[in-house]
């Protein structure tokens, strides 16, 4: 299987699917997808499998959620919807 080579002592870099910028993984929110194609928060990385990342930023999040094609590609699975819990992320927004 493919293993990602990560040097010891350096933070992994991931791409935000909202703005497409590459950032340290720890600065990004992590998302997973369930078997029903529903995207959910996985900030603690408890889900196995593929993840998608987004900046901790509302404008990025909005692009992230609209980028279903990018999400489907990141998860290697069709994205059909979003978990209810994701609404919390927009809590501070008008
Ligand atoms: Zn971003």
PDB file of the backbone (N, CA, C, O) and the ligand in Angstrom, with CONECT records:
HET     ZN  A 101       1
ATOM      1  N   UNK A   1       0.828  -1.197   0.000  1.00  0.00           N
ATOM      2  CA  UNK A   1       0.000   0.000   0.000  1.00  0.00           C
ATOM      3  C   UNK A   1       0.867   1.254   0.000  1.00  0.00           C
ATOM      4  O   UNK A   1       2.022   1.235   0.427  1.00  0.00           O
ATOM      5  N   UNK A   2       0.304   2.297  -0.469  1.00  0.00           N
ATOM      6  CA  UNK A   2       1.047   3.545  -0.523  1.00  0.00           C
ATOM      7  C   UNK A   2       1.185   4.133   0.877  1.00  0.00           C
ATOM      8  O   UNK A   2       0.202   4.281   1.603  1.00  0.00           O
ATOM      9  N   UNK A   3       2.373   4.451   1.227  1.00  0.00           N
ATOM     10  CA  UNK A   3       2.587   5.118   2.503  1.00  0.00           C
ATOM     11  C   UNK A   3       3.123   6.513   2.250  1.00  0.00           C
ATOM     12  O   UNK A   3       3.990   6.722   1.401  1.00  0.00           O
ATOM     13  N   UNK A   4       2.598   7.450   2.994  1.00  0.00           N
ATOM     14  CA  UNK A   4       3.063   8.821   2.855  1.00  0.00           C
ATOM     15  C   UNK A   4       4.339   8.966   3.665  1.00  0.00           C
ATOM     16  O   UNK A   4       4.357   8.678   4.862  1.00  0.00           O
ATOM     17  N   UNK A   5       5.369   9.396   3.036  1.00  0.00           N
ATOM     18  CA  UNK A   5       6.620   9.571   3.765  1.00  0.00           C
ATOM     19  C   UNK A   5       6.609  10.911   4.490  1.00  0.00           C
ATOM     20  O   UNK A   5       6.527  11.976   3.878  1.00  0.00           O
ATOM     21  N   UNK A   6       6.691  10.826   5.764  1.00  0.00           N
ATOM     22  CA  UNK A   6       6.689  12.045   6.566  1.00  0.00           C
ATOM     23  C   UNK A   6       7.952  12.065   7.412  1.00  0.00           C
ATOM     24  O   UNK A   6       8.176  11.183   8.241  1.00  0.00           O
ATOM     25  N   UNK A   7       8.752  13.059   7.195  1.00  0.00           N
ATOM     26  CA  UNK A   7       9.978  13.151   7.960  1.00  0.00           C
ATOM     27  C   UNK A   7       9.670  13.390   9.432  1.00  0.00           C
ATOM     28  O   UNK A   7       8.733  14.103   9.790  1.00  0.00           O
ATOM     29  N   UNK A   8      10.466  12.789  10.242  1.00  0.00           N
ATOM     30  CA  UNK A   8      10.288  12.992  11.677  1.00  0.00           C
ATOM     31  C   UNK A   8      10.601  14.441  12.031  1.00  0.00           C
ATOM     32  O   UNK A   8      11.567  15.027  11.542  1.00  0.00           O
ATOM     33  N   UNK A   9       9.769  14.993  12.882  1.00  0.00           N
ATOM     34  CA  UNK A   9      10.033  16.347  13.334  1.00  0.00           C
ATOM     35  C   UNK A   9       9.429  17.419  12.463  1.00  0.00           C
ATOM     36  O   UNK A   9       9.398  18.586  12.854  1.00  0.00           O
ATOM     37  N   UNK A  10       8.952  17.055  11.300  1.00  0.00           N
ATOM     38  CA  UNK A  10       8.311  18.065  10.463  1.00  0.00           C
ATOM     39  C   UNK A  10       6.824  17.782  10.373  1.00  0.00           C
ATOM     40  O   UNK A  10       6.404  16.626  10.320  1.00  0.00           O
ATOM     41  N   UNK A  11       6.036  18.836  10.356  1.00  0.00           N
ATOM     42  CA  UNK A  11       4.594  18.655  10.290  1.00  0.00           C
ATOM     43  C   UNK A  11       4.181  18.297   8.878  1.00  0.00           C
ATOM     44  O   UNK A  11       4.716  18.830   7.906  1.00  0.00           O
ATOM     45  N   UNK A  12       3.226  17.391   8.774  1.00  0.00           N
ATOM     46  CA  UNK A  12       2.724  17.089   7.436  1.00  0.00           C
ATOM     47  C   UNK A  12       2.010  18.290   6.829  1.00  0.00           C
ATOM     48  O   UNK A  12       1.367  19.071   7.530  1.00  0.00           O
ATOM     49  N   UNK A  13       2.134  18.416   5.550  1.00  0.00           N
ATOM     50  CA  UNK A  13       1.498  19.518   4.828  1.00  0.00           C
ATOM     51  C   UNK A  13       0.303  18.972   4.067  1.00  0.00           C
ATOM     52  O   UNK A  13       0.393  17.944   3.396  1.00  0.00           O
ATOM     53  N   UNK A  14      -0.797  19.661   4.176  1.00  0.00           N
ATOM     54  CA  UNK A  14      -2.002  19.248   3.470  1.00  0.00           C
ATOM     55  C   UNK A  14      -2.560  20.434   2.686  1.00  0.00           C
ATOM     56  O   UNK A  14      -2.275  21.592   2.990  1.00  0.00           O
ATOM     57  N   UNK A  15      -3.352  20.118   1.683  1.00  0.00           N
ATOM     58  CA  UNK A  15      -3.941  21.181   0.871  1.00  0.00           C
ATOM     59  C   UNK A  15      -5.360  21.466   1.330  1.00  0.00           C
ATOM     60  O   UNK A  15      -6.163  20.547   1.495  1.00  0.00           O
ATOM     61  N   UNK A  16      -5.667  22.733   1.536  1.00  0.00           N
ATOM     62  CA  UNK A  16      -7.029  23.148   1.849  1.00  0.00           C
ATOM     63  C   UNK A  16      -7.857  23.049   0.567  1.00  0.00           C
ATOM     64  O   UNK A  16      -7.467  23.567  -0.478  1.00  0.00           O
ATOM     65  N   UNK A  17      -9.000  22.378   0.664  1.00  0.00           N
ATOM     66  CA  UNK A  17      -9.835  22.235  -0.530  1.00  0.00           C
ATOM     67  C   UNK A  17     -10.669  23.486  -0.804  1.00  0.00           C
ATOM     68  O   UNK A  17     -11.376  23.564  -1.809  1.00  0.00           O
ATOM     69  N   UNK A  18     -10.580  24.449   0.088  1.00  0.00           N
ATOM     70  CA  UNK A  18     -11.269  25.711  -0.151  1.00  0.00           C
ATOM     71  C   UNK A  18     -10.407  26.636  -0.988  1.00  0.00           C
ATOM     72  O   UNK A  18     -10.782  27.016  -2.098  1.00  0.00           O
ATOM     73  N   UNK A  19      -9.263  26.993  -0.456  1.00  0.00           N
ATOM     74  CA  UNK A  19      -8.399  27.958  -1.152  1.00  0.00           C
ATOM     75  C   UNK A  19      -7.241  27.295  -1.882  1.00  0.00           C
ATOM     76  O   UNK A  19      -6.506  27.957  -2.614  1.00  0.00           O
ATOM     77  N   UNK A  20      -7.076  25.992  -1.689  1.00  0.00           N
ATOM     78  CA  UNK A  20      -6.038  25.237  -2.391  1.00  0.00           C
ATOM     79  C   UNK A  20      -4.629  25.567  -1.912  1.00  0.00           C
ATOM     80  O   UNK A  20      -3.649  25.186  -2.553  1.00  0.00           O
ATOM     81  N   UNK A  21      -4.526  26.260  -0.811  1.00  0.00           N
ATOM     82  CA  UNK A  21      -3.198  26.531  -0.292  1.00  0.00           C
ATOM     83  C   UNK A  21      -2.712  25.354   0.535  1.00  0.00           C
ATOM     84  O   UNK A  21      -3.498  24.658   1.178  1.00  0.00           O
ATOM     85  N   UNK A  22      -1.420  25.149   0.507  1.00  0.00           N
ATOM     86  CA  UNK A  22      -0.832  24.082   1.285  1.00  0.00           C
ATOM     87  C   UNK A  22      -0.404  24.629   2.634  1.00  0.00           C
ATOM     88  O   UNK A  22       0.314  25.624   2.730  1.00  0.00           O
ATOM     89  N   UNK A  23      -0.865  23.952   3.669  1.00  0.00           N
ATOM     90  CA  UNK A  23      -0.567  24.414   5.025  1.00  0.00           C
ATOM     91  C   UNK A  23      -0.245  23.236   5.920  1.00  0.00           C
ATOM     92  O   UNK A  23      -0.451  22.079   5.556  1.00  0.00           O
ATOM     93  N   UNK A  24       0.268  23.556   7.105  1.00  0.00           N
ATOM     94  CA  UNK A  24       0.519  22.500   8.072  1.00  0.00           C
ATOM     95  C   UNK A  24      -0.796  21.868   8.497  1.00  0.00           C
ATOM     96  O   UNK A  24      -1.785  22.552   8.761  1.00  0.00           O
ATOM     97  N   UNK A  25      -0.777  20.563   8.555  1.00  0.00           N
ATOM     98  CA  UNK A  25      -2.001  19.831   8.869  1.00  0.00           C
ATOM     99  C   UNK A  25      -2.649  20.300  10.161  1.00  0.00           C
ATOM    100  O   UNK A  25      -3.873  20.342  10.280  1.00  0.00           O
ATOM    101  N   UNK A  26      -1.797  20.657  11.138  1.00  0.00           N
ATOM    102  CA  UNK A  26      -2.350  21.036  12.439  1.00  0.00           C
ATOM    103  C   UNK A  26      -3.110  22.350  12.399  1.00  0.00           C
ATOM    104  O   UNK A  26      -3.852  22.666  13.329  1.00  0.00           O
ATOM    105  N   UNK A  27      -2.931  23.125  11.325  1.00  0.00           N
ATOM    106  CA  UNK A  27      -3.656  24.386  11.191  1.00  0.00           C
ATOM    107  C   UNK A  27      -4.949  24.210  10.411  1.00  0.00           C
ATOM    108  O   UNK A  27      -5.696  25.166  10.203  1.00  0.00           O
ATOM    109  N   UNK A  28      -5.202  23.004   9.989  1.00  0.00           N
ATOM    110  CA  UNK A  28      -6.381  22.757   9.157  1.00  0.00           C
ATOM    111  C   UNK A  28      -7.407  21.922   9.906  1.00  0.00           C
ATOM    112  O   UNK A  28      -7.072  21.163  10.816  1.00  0.00           O
ATOM    113  N   UNK A  29      -8.643  22.076   9.510  1.00  0.00           N
ATOM    114  CA  UNK A  29      -9.681  21.184   9.992  1.00  0.00           C
ATOM    115  C   UNK A  29      -9.671  19.934   9.140  1.00  0.00           C
ATOM    116  O   UNK A  29      -9.426  19.986   7.935  1.00  0.00           O
ATOM    117  N   UNK A  30      -9.937  18.819   9.779  1.00  0.00           N
ATOM    118  CA  UNK A  30      -9.909  17.549   9.065  1.00  0.00           C
ATOM    119  C   UNK A  30     -11.328  16.990   8.949  1.00  0.00           C
ATOM    120  O   UNK A  30     -12.116  17.041   9.893  1.00  0.00           O
ATOM    121  N   UNK A  31     -11.617  16.476   7.808  1.00  0.00           N
ATOM    122  CA  UNK A  31     -12.937  15.898   7.549  1.00  0.00           C
ATOM    123  C   UNK A  31     -12.800  14.489   7.010  1.00  0.00           C
ATOM    124  O   UNK A  31     -11.844  14.151   6.311  1.00  0.00           O
ATOM    125  N   UNK A  32     -13.782  13.684   7.356  1.00  0.00           N
ATOM    126  CA  UNK A  32     -13.834  12.321   6.843  1.00  0.00           C
ATOM    127  C   UNK A  32     -15.183  12.135   6.152  1.00  0.00           C
ATOM    128  O   UNK A  32     -16.033  13.026   6.179  1.00  0.00           O
ATOM    129  N   UNK A  33     -15.366  10.991   5.545  1.00  0.00           N
ATOM    130  CA  UNK A  33     -16.640  10.713   4.898  1.00  0.00           C
ATOM    131  C   UNK A  33     -17.128   9.350   5.375  1.00  0.00           C
ATOM    132  O   UNK A  33     -16.334   8.424   5.544  1.00  0.00           O
ATOM    133  N   UNK A  34     -18.432   9.231   5.589  1.00  0.00           N
ATOM    134  CA  UNK A  34     -18.941   7.933   6.017  1.00  0.00           C
ATOM    135  C   UNK A  34     -19.363   7.111   4.799  1.00  0.00           C
ATOM    136  O   UNK A  34     -19.257   7.559   3.657  1.00  0.00           O
ATOM    137  N   UNK A  35     -19.840   5.905   5.072  1.00  0.00           N
ATOM    138  CA  UNK A  35     -20.139   5.001   3.964  1.00  0.00           C
ATOM    139  C   UNK A  35     -21.322   5.482   3.129  1.00  0.00           C
ATOM    140  O   UNK A  35     -21.535   5.004   2.015  1.00  0.00           O
ATOM    141  N   UNK A  36     -22.089   6.428   3.667  1.00  0.00           N
ATOM    142  CA  UNK A  36     -23.209   6.971   2.910  1.00  0.00           C
ATOM    143  C   UNK A  36     -22.823   8.193   2.088  1.00  0.00           C
ATOM    144  O   UNK A  36     -23.680   8.852   1.499  1.00  0.00           O
ATOM    145  N   UNK A  37     -21.531   8.488   2.052  1.00  0.00           N
ATOM    146  CA  UNK A  37     -21.085   9.625   1.262  1.00  0.00           C
ATOM    147  C   UNK A  37     -21.308  10.950   1.938  1.00  0.00           C
ATOM    148  O   UNK A  37     -21.347  11.998   1.294  1.00  0.00           O
ATOM    149  N   UNK A  38     -21.455  10.893   3.245  1.00  0.00           N
ATOM    150  CA  UNK A  38     -21.713  12.102   3.996  1.00  0.00           C
ATOM    151  C   UNK A  38     -20.436  12.607   4.670  1.00  0.00           C
ATOM    152  O   UNK A  38     -19.754  11.864   5.375  1.00  0.00           O
ATOM    153  N   UNK A  39     -20.134  13.864   4.442  1.00  0.00           N
ATOM    154  CA  UNK A  39     -18.908  14.440   5.003  1.00  0.00           C
ATOM    155  C   UNK A  39     -19.140  14.828   6.453  1.00  0.00           C
ATOM    156  O   UNK A  39     -20.168  15.412   6.795  1.00  0.00           O
ATOM    157  N   UNK A  40     -18.184  14.502   7.294  1.00  0.00           N
ATOM    158  CA  UNK A  40     -18.303  14.861   8.707  1.00  0.00           C
ATOM    159  C   UNK A  40     -16.972  15.336   9.263  1.00  0.00           C
ATOM    160  O   UNK A  40     -15.909  15.116   8.683  1.00  0.00           O
ATOM    161  N   UNK A  41     -17.073  15.998  10.414  1.00  0.00           N
ATOM    162  CA  UNK A  41     -15.868  16.443  11.092  1.00  0.00           C
ATOM    163  C   UNK A  41     -15.080  15.237  11.568  1.00  0.00           C
ATOM    164  O   UNK A  41     -15.647  14.241  12.016  1.00  0.00           O
ATOM    165  N   UNK A  42     -13.799  15.342  11.466  1.00  0.00           N
ATOM    166  CA  UNK A  42     -12.944  14.300  12.029  1.00  0.00           C
ATOM    167  C   UNK A  42     -11.685  14.962  12.571  1.00  0.00           C
ATOM    168  O   UNK A  42     -10.563  14.607  12.208  1.00  0.00           O
ATOM    169  N   UNK A  43     -11.902  15.924  13.442  1.00  0.00           N
ATOM    170  CA  UNK A  43     -10.784  16.733  13.912  1.00  0.00           C
ATOM    171  C   UNK A  43      -9.751  15.916  14.673  1.00  0.00           C
ATOM    172  O   UNK A  43      -8.571  16.262  14.709  1.00  0.00           O
ATOM    173  N   UNK A  44     -10.208  14.833  15.276  1.00  0.00           N
ATOM    174  CA  UNK A  44      -9.272  14.033  16.055  1.00  0.00           C
ATOM    175  C   UNK A  44      -8.699  12.872  15.260  1.00  0.00           C
ATOM    176  O   UNK A  44      -7.883  12.097  15.758  1.00  0.00           O
ATOM    177  N   UNK A  45      -9.137  12.772  14.028  1.00  0.00           N
ATOM    178  CA  UNK A  45      -8.566  11.732  13.180  1.00  0.00           C
ATOM    179  C   UNK A  45      -8.923  10.342  13.616  1.00  0.00           C
ATOM    180  O   UNK A  45      -8.105   9.429  13.500  1.00  0.00           O
ATOM    181  N   UNK A  46     -10.147  10.151  14.126  1.00  0.00           N
ATOM    182  CA  UNK A  46     -10.500   8.810  14.578  1.00  0.00           C
ATOM    183  C   UNK A  46     -11.003   7.928  13.452  1.00  0.00           C
ATOM    184  O   UNK A  46     -11.092   6.710  13.604  1.00  0.00           O
ATOM    185  N   UNK A  47     -11.329   8.532  12.337  1.00  0.00           N
ATOM    186  CA  UNK A  47     -11.777   7.721  11.216  1.00  0.00           C
ATOM    187  C   UNK A  47     -10.594   7.286  10.364  1.00  0.00           C
ATOM    188  O   UNK A  47      -9.690   8.068  10.070  1.00  0.00           O
ATOM    189  N   UNK A  48     -10.624   6.057   9.990  1.00  0.00           N
ATOM    190  CA  UNK A  48      -9.602   5.575   9.077  1.00  0.00           C
ATOM    191  C   UNK A  48      -9.942   6.043   7.669  1.00  0.00           C
ATOM    192  O   UNK A  48     -11.024   6.568   7.404  1.00  0.00           O
ATOM    193  N   UNK A  49      -9.014   5.841   6.810  1.00  0.00           N
ATOM    194  CA  UNK A  49      -9.292   6.154   5.416  1.00  0.00           C
ATOM    195  C   UNK A  49      -8.883   7.556   5.056  1.00  0.00           C
ATOM    196  O   UNK A  49      -8.030   8.168   5.699  1.00  0.00           O
ATOM    197  N   UNK A  50      -9.505   8.044   4.022  1.00  0.00           N
ATOM    198  CA  UNK A  50      -9.069   9.313   3.451  1.00  0.00           C
ATOM    199  C   UNK A  50      -9.670  10.493   4.187  1.00  0.00           C
ATOM    200  O   UNK A  50     -10.749  10.411   4.773  1.00  0.00           O
ATOM    201  N   UNK A  51      -8.947  11.578   4.139  1.00  0.00           N
ATOM    202  CA  UNK A  51      -9.420  12.797   4.769  1.00  0.00           C
ATOM    203  C   UNK A  51      -9.328  13.956   3.788  1.00  0.00           C
ATOM    204  O   UNK A  51      -8.576  13.925   2.814  1.00  0.00           O
ATOM    205  N   UNK A  52     -10.113  14.966   4.080  1.00  0.00           N
ATOM    206  CA  UNK A  52     -10.003  16.216   3.343  1.00  0.00           C
ATOM    207  C   UNK A  52      -9.743  17.305   4.375  1.00  0.00           C
ATOM    208  O   UNK A  52     -10.147  17.186   5.531  1.00  0.00           O
ATOM    209  N   UNK A  53      -9.074  18.357   3.953  1.00  0.00           N
ATOM    210  CA  UNK A  53      -8.659  19.390   4.892  1.00  0.00           C
ATOM    211  C   UNK A  53      -9.123  20.759   4.430  1.00  0.00           C
ATOM    212  O   UNK A  53      -9.237  21.049   3.240  1.00  0.00           O
ATOM    213  N   UNK A  54      -9.387  21.586   5.437  1.00  0.00           N
ATOM    214  CA  UNK A  54      -9.811  22.947   5.138  1.00  0.00           C
ATOM    215  C   UNK A  54      -9.268  23.892   6.200  1.00  0.00           C
ATOM    216  O   UNK A  54      -9.166  23.525   7.370  1.00  0.00           O
ATOM    217  N   UNK A  55      -8.921  25.103   5.794  1.00  0.00           N
ATOM    218  CA  UNK A  55      -8.476  26.119   6.754  1.00  0.00           C
ATOM    219  C   UNK A  55      -9.574  26.367   7.779  1.00  0.00           C
ATOM    220  O   UNK A  55     -10.756  26.148   7.516  1.00  0.00           O
ATOM    221  N   UNK A  56      -9.162  26.823   8.936  1.00  0.00           N
ATOM    222  CA  UNK A  56     -10.136  27.133   9.993  1.00  0.00           C
ATOM    223  C   UNK A  56     -10.660  28.535   9.755  1.00  0.00           C
ATOM    224  O   UNK A  56     -10.374  29.465  10.509  1.00  0.00           O
ATOM    225  N   UNK A  57     -11.412  28.659   8.720  1.00  0.00           N
ATOM    226  CA  UNK A  57     -11.798  29.962   8.224  1.00  0.00           C
ATOM    227  C   UNK A  57     -13.126  29.829   7.476  1.00  0.00           C
ATOM    228  O   UNK A  57     -13.281  28.947   6.631  1.00  0.00           O
ATOM    229  N   UNK A  58     -14.073  30.702   7.787  1.00  0.00           N
ATOM    230  CA  UNK A  58     -15.408  30.574   7.203  1.00  0.00           C
ATOM    231  C   UNK A  58     -15.425  30.674   5.688  1.00  0.00           C
ATOM    232  O   UNK A  58     -16.145  29.928   5.022  1.00  0.00           O
ATOM    233  N   UNK A  59     -14.642  31.587   5.142  1.00  0.00           N
ATOM    234  CA  UNK A  59     -14.689  31.753   3.684  1.00  0.00           C
ATOM    235  C   UNK A  59     -14.118  30.520   2.992  1.00  0.00           C
ATOM    236  O   UNK A  59     -14.592  30.115   1.930  1.00  0.00           O
ATOM    237  N   UNK A  60     -13.096  29.930   3.605  1.00  0.00           N
ATOM    238  CA  UNK A  60     -12.564  28.698   3.045  1.00  0.00           C
ATOM    239  C   UNK A  60     -13.578  27.561   3.170  1.00  0.00           C
ATOM    240  O   UNK A  60     -13.756  26.764   2.249  1.00  0.00           O
ATOM    241  N   UNK A  61     -14.228  27.504   4.310  1.00  0.00           N
ATOM    242  CA  UNK A  61     -15.213  26.452   4.538  1.00  0.00           C
ATOM    243  C   UNK A  61     -16.306  26.487   3.480  1.00  0.00           C
ATOM    244  O   UNK A  61     -16.734  25.449   2.974  1.00  0.00           O
ATOM    245  N   UNK A  62     -16.748  27.690   3.157  1.00  0.00           N
ATOM    246  CA  UNK A  62     -17.821  27.791   2.172  1.00  0.00           C
ATOM    247  C   UNK A  62     -17.389  27.250   0.821  1.00  0.00           C
ATOM    248  O   UNK A  62     -18.144  26.564   0.131  1.00  0.00           O
ATOM    249  N   UNK A  63     -16.156  27.577   0.462  1.00  0.00           N
ATOM    250  CA  UNK A  63     -15.640  27.043  -0.802  1.00  0.00           C
ATOM    251  C   UNK A  63     -15.448  25.542  -0.702  1.00  0.00           C
ATOM    252  O   UNK A  63     -15.695  24.794  -1.647  1.00  0.00           O
ATOM    253  N   UNK A  64     -15.003  25.129   0.465  1.00  0.00           N
ATOM    254  CA  UNK A  64     -14.781  23.710   0.716  1.00  0.00           C
ATOM    255  C   UNK A  64     -16.064  22.918   0.469  1.00  0.00           C
ATOM    256  O   UNK A  64     -16.050  21.899  -0.222  1.00  0.00           O
ATOM    257  N   UNK A  65     -17.162  23.390   1.034  1.00  0.00           N
ATOM    258  CA  UNK A  65     -18.417  22.651   0.906  1.00  0.00           C
ATOM    259  C   UNK A  65     -18.991  22.695  -0.508  1.00  0.00           C
ATOM    260  O   UNK A  65     -19.726  21.798  -0.923  1.00  0.00           O
ATOM    261  N   UNK A  66     -18.649  23.735  -1.228  1.00  0.00           N
ATOM    262  CA  UNK A  66     -19.137  23.810  -2.609  1.00  0.00           C
ATOM    263  C   UNK A  66     -18.297  22.957  -3.546  1.00  0.00           C
ATOM    264  O   UNK A  66     -18.712  22.626  -4.657  1.00  0.00           O
ATOM    265  N   UNK A  67     -17.129  22.618  -3.080  1.00  0.00           N
ATOM    266  CA  UNK A  67     -16.187  21.895  -3.926  1.00  0.00           C
ATOM    267  C   UNK A  67     -16.417  20.385  -3.846  1.00  0.00           C
ATOM    268  O   UNK A  67     -15.530  19.621  -3.464  1.00  0.00           O
ATOM    269  N   UNK A  68     -17.616  19.983  -4.213  1.00  0.00           N
ATOM    270  CA  UNK A  68     -17.956  18.564  -4.105  1.00  0.00           C
ATOM    271  C   UNK A  68     -17.089  17.690  -4.996  1.00  0.00           C
ATOM    272  O   UNK A  68     -16.775  16.546  -4.665  1.00  0.00           O
ATOM    273  N   UNK A  69     -16.720  18.246  -6.111  1.00  0.00           N
ATOM    274  CA  UNK A  69     -15.860  17.487  -7.020  1.00  0.00           C
ATOM    275  C   UNK A  69     -14.509  17.229  -6.363  1.00  0.00           C
ATOM    276  O   UNK A  69     -13.983  16.117  -6.398  1.00  0.00           O
ATOM    277  N   UNK A  70     -13.961  18.281  -5.764  1.00  0.00           N
ATOM    278  CA  UNK A  70     -12.682  18.155  -5.076  1.00  0.00           C
ATOM    279  C   UNK A  70     -12.789  17.203  -3.896  1.00  0.00           C
ATOM    280  O   UNK A  70     -11.879  16.417  -3.631  1.00  0.00           O
ATOM    281  N   UNK A  71     -13.916  17.283  -3.188  1.00  0.00           N
ATOM    282  CA  UNK A  71     -14.125  16.401  -2.040  1.00  0.00           C
ATOM    283  C   UNK A  71     -14.216  14.948  -2.490  1.00  0.00           C
ATOM    284  O   UNK A  71     -13.611  14.056  -1.896  1.00  0.00           O
ATOM    285  N   UNK A  72     -14.970  14.735  -3.531  1.00  0.00           N
ATOM    286  CA  UNK A  72     -15.116  13.367  -4.036  1.00  0.00           C
ATOM    287  C   UNK A  72     -13.768  12.806  -4.443  1.00  0.00           C
ATOM    288  O   UNK A  72     -13.487  11.622  -4.255  1.00  0.00           O
ATOM    289  N   UNK A  73     -12.944  13.669  -4.999  1.00  0.00           N
ATOM    290  CA  UNK A  73     -11.621  13.228  -5.409  1.00  0.00           C
ATOM    291  C   UNK A  73     -10.754  12.941  -4.185  1.00  0.00           C
ATOM    292  O   UNK A  73     -10.027  11.948  -4.147  1.00  0.00           O
ATOM    293  N   UNK A  74     -10.837  13.810  -3.198  1.00  0.00           N
ATOM    294  CA  UNK A  74     -10.023  13.628  -1.985  1.00  0.00           C
ATOM    295  C   UNK A  74     -10.397  12.336  -1.266  1.00  0.00           C
ATOM    296  O   UNK A  74      -9.534  11.624  -0.753  1.00  0.00           O
ATOM    297  N   UNK A  75     -11.687  12.048  -1.237  1.00  0.00           N
ATOM    298  CA  UNK A  75     -12.152  10.862  -0.516  1.00  0.00           C
ATOM    299  C   UNK A  75     -12.176   9.613  -1.395  1.00  0.00           C
ATOM    300  O   UNK A  75     -12.381   8.502  -0.907  1.00  0.00           O
ATOM    301  N   UNK A  76     -11.964   9.811  -2.696  1.00  0.00           N
ATOM    302  CA  UNK A  76     -12.088   8.701  -3.643  1.00  0.00           C
ATOM    303  C   UNK A  76     -13.461   8.051  -3.517  1.00  0.00           C
ATOM    304  O   UNK A  76     -13.604   6.833  -3.623  1.00  0.00           O
ATOM    305  N   UNK A  77     -14.425   8.862  -3.298  1.00  0.00           N
ATOM    306  CA  UNK A  77     -15.784   8.379  -3.063  1.00  0.00           C
ATOM    307  C   UNK A  77     -16.716   9.544  -3.355  1.00  0.00           C
ATOM    308  O   UNK A  77     -16.375  10.701  -3.106  1.00  0.00           O
ATOM    309  N   UNK A  78     -17.874   9.239  -3.877  1.00  0.00           N
ATOM    310  CA  UNK A  78     -18.790  10.324  -4.187  1.00  0.00           C
ATOM    311  C   UNK A  78     -19.363  10.956  -2.926  1.00  0.00           C
ATOM    312  O   UNK A  78     -19.837  10.262  -2.026  1.00  0.00           O
ATOM    313  N   UNK A  79     -19.312  12.265  -2.876  1.00  0.00           N
ATOM    314  CA  UNK A  79     -19.856  12.991  -1.734  1.00  0.00           C
ATOM    315  C   UNK A  79     -21.316  13.329  -2.015  1.00  0.00           C
ATOM    316  O   UNK A  79     -21.632  13.991  -3.004  1.00  0.00           O
ATOM    317  N   UNK A  80     -22.199  12.868  -1.138  1.00  0.00           N
ATOM    318  CA  UNK A  80     -23.628  13.043  -1.369  1.00  0.00           C
ATOM    319  C   UNK A  80     -24.266  14.048  -0.429  1.00  0.00           C
ATOM    320  O   UNK A  80     -25.358  14.547  -0.700  1.00  0.00           O
ATOM    321  N   UNK A  81     -23.602  14.345   0.661  1.00  0.00           N
ATOM    322  CA  UNK A  81     -24.197  15.286   1.599  1.00  0.00           C
ATOM    323  C   UNK A  81     -23.244  15.608   2.729  1.00  0.00           C
ATOM    324  O   UNK A  81     -22.083  15.198   2.730  1.00  0.00           O
ATOM    325  N   UNK A  82     -23.760  16.345   3.683  1.00  0.00           N
ATOM    326  CA  UNK A  82     -22.924  16.783   4.792  1.00  0.00           C
ATOM    327  C   UNK A  82     -23.613  16.492   6.117  1.00  0.00           C
ATOM    328  O   UNK A  82     -24.833  16.591   6.250  1.00  0.00           O
ATOM    329  N   UNK A  83     -22.798  16.136   7.077  1.00  0.00           N
ATOM    330  CA  UNK A  83     -23.306  15.818   8.397  1.00  0.00           C
ATOM    331  C   UNK A  83     -23.865  17.068   9.079  1.00  0.00           C
ATOM    332  O   UNK A  83     -23.383  18.180   8.861  1.00  0.00           O
ATOM    333  N   UNK A  84     -24.880  16.866   9.898  1.00  0.00           N
ATOM    334  CA  UNK A  84     -25.487  17.976  10.639  1.00  0.00           C
ATOM    335  C   UNK A  84     -24.470  18.745  11.482  1.00  0.00           C
ATOM    336  O   UNK A  84     -24.542  19.966  11.617  1.00  0.00           O
ATOM    337  N   UNK A  85     -23.529  18.003  12.039  1.00  0.00           N
ATOM    338  CA  UNK A  85     -22.546  18.605  12.933  1.00  0.00           C
ATOM    339  C   UNK A  85     -21.709  19.679  12.265  1.00  0.00           C
ATOM    340  O   UNK A  85     -21.109  20.512  12.945  1.00  0.00           O
ATOM    341  N   UNK A  86     -21.663  19.669  10.960  1.00  0.00           N
ATOM    342  CA  UNK A  86     -20.839  20.642  10.257  1.00  0.00           C
ATOM    343  C   UNK A  86     -21.406  22.051  10.360  1.00  0.00           C
ATOM    344  O   UNK A  86     -20.695  23.040  10.181  1.00  0.00           O
ATOM    345  N   UNK A  87     -22.698  22.120  10.652  1.00  0.00           N
ATOM    346  CA  UNK A  87     -23.312  23.443  10.784  1.00  0.00           C
ATOM    347  C   UNK A  87     -22.694  24.231  11.929  1.00  0.00           C
ATOM    348  O   UNK A  87     -22.656  25.461  11.900  1.00  0.00           O
ATOM    349  N   UNK A  88     -22.214  23.516  12.932  1.00  0.00           N
ATOM    350  CA  UNK A  88     -21.593  24.185  14.071  1.00  0.00           C
ATOM    351  C   UNK A  88     -20.412  25.040  13.652  1.00  0.00           C
ATOM    352  O   UNK A  88     -20.109  26.059  14.273  1.00  0.00           O
ATOM    353  N   UNK A  89     -19.762  24.615  12.603  1.00  0.00           N
ATOM    354  CA  UNK A  89     -18.570  25.327  12.161  1.00  0.00           C
ATOM    355  C   UNK A  89     -18.903  26.722  11.677  1.00  0.00           C
ATOM    356  O   UNK A  89     -18.057  27.617  11.684  1.00  0.00           O
ATOM    357  N   UNK A  90     -20.142  26.896  11.258  1.00  0.00           N
ATOM    358  CA  UNK A  90     -20.564  28.197  10.758  1.00  0.00           C
ATOM    359  C   UNK A  90     -21.240  29.015  11.853  1.00  0.00           C
ATOM    360  O   UNK A  90     -21.798  30.084  11.607  1.00  0.00           O
ATOM    361  N   UNK A  91     -21.172  28.476  13.070  1.00  0.00           N
ATOM    362  CA  UNK A  91     -21.885  29.099  14.189  1.00  0.00           C
ATOM    363  C   UNK A  91     -21.646  30.578  14.357  1.00  0.00           C
ATOM    364  O   UNK A  91     -22.563  31.320  14.708  1.00  0.00           O
ATOM    365  N   UNK A  92     -20.415  31.021  14.109  1.00  0.00           N
ATOM    366  CA  UNK A  92     -20.083  32.408  14.382  1.00  0.00           C
ATOM    367  C   UNK A  92     -20.503  33.310  13.228  1.00  0.00           C
ATOM    368  O   UNK A  92     -20.321  34.526  13.276  1.00  0.00           O
ATOM    369  N   UNK A  93     -21.063  32.699  12.200  1.00  0.00           N
ATOM    370  CA  UNK A  93     -21.388  33.500  11.021  1.00  0.00           C
ATOM    371  C   UNK A  93     -22.806  34.031  11.077  1.00  0.00           C
ATOM    372  O   UNK A  93     -23.678  33.427  11.701  1.00  0.00           O
ATOM    373  N   UNK A  94     -23.033  35.141  10.437  1.00  0.00           N
ATOM    374  CA  UNK A  94     -24.366  35.731  10.389  1.00  0.00           C
ATOM    375  C   UNK A  94     -25.315  34.862   9.587  1.00  0.00           C
ATOM    376  O   UNK A  94     -26.488  35.203   9.438  1.00  0.00           O
TER     377      UNK A  94
HETATM  378 ZN    ZN A 101      -8.127  27.517   2.812  1.00  0.00          ZN
END
